[in-house]
C-alpha cells in the first residue's frame, strides 16, 4: 500500500516538467508543499492548462497583452495606441507590434 502511495507523489521539479510538457499523468499535485489529491482527471487537466497559460503569459511579458487585444475585435490602430504610439502612426506601428508578439509566441512555442 505504501509503495502505491509513493508512486503517486511527485516532486515539484517533476510536476513542473510534466505540466510544461502537457503530461498530466499523476493523481497527486504538490502545491506549496501540500499534497492535493485529484481524483477528477478533468480538474487535473484544467489545473495543468491554467499553470501552462500563466507560464506562457510570464514568458511573453508585454506581448501577452498585445495578443489578448489581437484576438478581440480591436484594430491594429487601437493596438498601436494601447502600445503607446501616437494616433498618426498607430495603425502602421500596431501591425508591427502584433507581428512582433506573434513572432515571440512562435519562438516560445517552438
Helices and strands as residue ranges (DSSP letters): H 2-8, H 12-21, E 28-31, E 34-37, H 41-60, H 62-70, H 76-82, H 90-109
